[in-house]
Amino acid sequence: MPVRVLIVEQTDTTRDAFLSVLERAGMDAYGASSVPEAAELFAKRGAHIVVLDLLMISGNAFAFMAGVLGAMPNTRVIATTASGAMRQASAAVTQGAFDYLVKPIDSKRLLRTVRNAIDGRFETSAAQVPYVKALFGAAHTDIERMAPSMAPILIEGEVGTCKQDCAALIHEQSHRAKLPFVTRACAAFSGKKLEHLFSSTLLRHGGTLYLEDANKLSLGVQTQLLRFLQTPVFDGDADGIEHSNVRIILGISSNLETEVDAGRFREDLFYRLKVVRIVLAPLHTRAADIPMIAQAFLNRMSKDANKPQKVLADDAGSILSRMTWTGNHGELRHVLAQALKNHRSKVVRAEMLPDAVLKAFVDVTRADPPVDESVFLNNADSSIADLVKAGWALADLERLVIELTISQNGGSVPKAAKQLSVSPSTLYRKREAWSGKTR
């Protein structure tokens, strides 16, 4: 059965042109000039794809889209809008549109977008799901929803929040997965032409171009990028070659609104990019997820090195979850790599963490949920030996033991005191003294 496509477009010439292109491609395309007519036709015939003009005068296009997706969730809506109405495009994507196109829309771009909506599927392998969800947290749903589309994506997050990993995942879960994934550091780019950021294979065959620190591009190249997003043809293409199978993903570490206000980033380009915006949270806001993220990293490191899987011990997870992580995921990954480099154990325990991390832990006094005390205590000799070799003072060793014991007893000072065979008042006085020094 041919693919059914409903074109909802109020301009007769545009609607007829769209219908002609899709019919020549072998699709069952039919059109409506108003929202009421579209609703009636959709109820009778249904559709695999709906190409919807968001600026319809004869009815609420958003209400129609909500009705379509409510009745047939597998229908994919491609929103169309004018260049000055990017806010509507953003709202449509947020409310469930699969992709969007900005007018004027040429036949090749329309056809490629419709075909992509038919073919594009996001399928994360069962083995990869825990890693993806751990790494990206709440942003995972946005990644899953937008990966198959053609739309450019803006990924925002502090340095070290795995923006490139996010872009790579989006590429892997798109119909371009077998095509090149090219990354470029814009901070190091001094060229004056946008096409110099592309590889030859990307230009010939398509794929995904990830631009890291895109705000570092000159205003001239930003202008070319905006033009490319509108019509994927380079000014220098002698034959007017269309590169419509290249998806642009941009990574930004700074606040882009601030860059726009300072005149360093084009406002019209910003509004074009913010339609699909994925924000990656810094690690310090995800303390409860850190053990899960660390384990996901260990799993990936073991797989990449073709070695047996490593397991993060509870005591190590407790310590990692207390760190500030100014370097975010990148810093955490580096810490774990150091631990694996210096130890061969299958279990990553507290004493295997770098000295700097353990020393930082000494200054932390808040309680954590109970952890398995045997994991740390059964290795007390080697832990102390390692710390002594690292030059720890007796006072620091004492504080480490006390704070771990309190943590492993659910934050209960009396229980910890009983385990350590001292009075609770002794521990309270010590913690009060440490708190005073910290202040």
Number of C-alpha atoms within 10 A of each C-alpha: 5 9 15 19 25 23 25 25 24 19 13 12 10 15 19 14 12 22 20 15 17 22 14 10 12 11 16 17 22 22 21 21 18 19 24 15 15 22 17 12 16 19 12 9 10 18 23 18 22 28 24 27 28 25 18 18 12 12 14 14 22 21 10 18 25 16 14 21 16 11 13 13 12 12 21 23 27 27 26 25 21 16 16 12 15 20 14 18 27 20 15 24 20 15 13 17 26 25 25 28 23 20 15 13 16 14 14 12 18 18 15 14 23 25 15 19 23 15 12 19 16 17 13 14 9 8 8 11 13 15 19 20 16 19 26 22 15 13 17 17 12 15 22 18 17 24 23 25 26 27 21 23 25 24 24 21 19 21 19 19 23 20 26 18 13 22 26 19 17 24 24 20 21 24 21 22 15 11 18 18 21 17 19 17 15 20 14 11 14 12 13 15 17 18 19 11 19 18 16 11 13 20 17 13 13 21 24 27 24 27 24 23 19 22 24 20 24 19 15 12 17 23 16 18 20 17 15 19 19 16 18 19 18 19 14 10 10 7 8 11 14 17 19 19 22 24 22 21 26 24 26 20 17 15 12 19 12 11 16 16 11 10 11 16 22 21 15 15 16 18 16 24 22 18 22 23 19 21 17 20 18 20 26 18 11 12 18 14 16 24 21 19 26 25 22 22 21 21 18 16 19 15 13 9 9 9 10 11 16 20 16 21 19 21 23 22 22 24 23 24 21 21 18 13 18 15 17 19 23 15 16 21 19 12 18 21 16 14 19 20 10 11 13 11 12 13 17 23 22 23 20 22 21 16 15 10 15 20 15 14 20 19 17 17 19 10 19 18 11 18 20 12 15 11 16 22 13 10 13 14 10 14 17 15 11 15 17 13 9 12 9 14 10 10 8 15 15 11 20 18 17 21 24 24 25 25 24 23 22 15 19 15 22 17 17 23 20 11 12 15 9 12 14 16 12 12 20 14 11 13 16 12 11 16 13 9 9 9 5
